[in-house]
Each structure stands twice: as structure tokens, then as C-alpha cells.
């Protein structure tokens, strides 16, 4: 009888240790996954998409898509008519994430 109780005790202790190891391993795995997702989210936040870039093209303001060397649209806006600060900004390119931001920039120039 004592032998059976001893074996049951060892079995119970073994099962408890196994359960603790399983929970600890699962917690570590979840922590690692969370760290990976946090790193990915941070990387995505750093790289904001730029939808449009306004630059000068042959004396006029032109609209370029991100990473394009060819104008998407040439605007009927002579660059020399803009204030000096805006002309300098166009030399470097003015980024606009979306059409709404682009519209606001162009409205500012329209007066």
C-alpha cells in the first residue's frame, strides 16, 4: 500500500513539474512573439509611406509618385511665381502622404 502511495506521489510531483515547465515555456514563447511584433510595428511606424512628392520640373511644379523619376502630373504652376521659401522646398521635394495633404499644400499656394 505504501509503495502505491509513493508511486502516486512521485507521479503527482512529476506531473506538477511538467506542468510548471510547460507554463514557463509557453510564457517565454509568448514574450518572444510579443517582442517580435513590437519590433515589426516600430519598423513600420518609422517608414511612413510617401504617396506623392512635389518638385520642380522644367520650371513648373510637378507631382511625382514615390520613387519615380518621371512626373505623374505637371501642374500649371510656374515655380518662379512662388515665394522663395516654397521654391527652395520644391528643390528638395515636398512630401505628401495622401491626396488630402497634397490638396492642402496646393490650396496654400493658390491663395
C-alpha positions, -999 to +999 in steps of 0.1 A: +000+000+000+028+024+009+045+015-024+014+025-043+011+058-024+048+065-030+044+059-067+013+081-069+033+108-050+061+106-075+037+107-104+019+137-090+052+156-084+064+147-119+031+159-134+033+191-114+069+198-125+059+191-162+030+215-159+052+242-145+078+237-172+051+238-199+036+271-185+071+287-182+080+277-218+047+290-231+052+323-213+087+327-227+075+319-262+046+345-259+071+371-246+094+364-276+065+367-300+054+400-284+089+414-288+090+404-325+056+421-331+067+452-312+099+454-333+079+450-365+054+476-355+082+501-347+098+494-381+066+500-399+059+532-379+094+545-389+087+540-425+057+562-433+046+558-468+050+589-490+024+589-517+034+620-536+063+643-539+061+678-553+092+690-572+102+715-598+102+701-634+111+723-663+101+754-645+068+742-633+056+724-601+052+687-609+037+658-590+058+626-587+048+593-572+071+579-545+104+566-560+096+578-595+119+600-616+091+607-642+064+632-633+030+618-626+014+651-634+029+685-644+009+713-627+000+746-644+020+765-618+051+784-627+077+779-599+091+815-603+057+828-591+061+811-557+078+827-527+115+819-523+109+795-494+085+774-514+109+774-544+137+761-521+113+735-507+105+723-542+141+718-550+144+692-522+109+678-528+078+683-507+063+650-494+026+644-491+013+611-476-020+613-494-042+633-517-057+653-488-023+665-477-014+673-513-046+693-518-039+714-487-004+722-499-017+733-533-045+753-518-019+773-498-002+782-530-035+791-547-041+817-520 
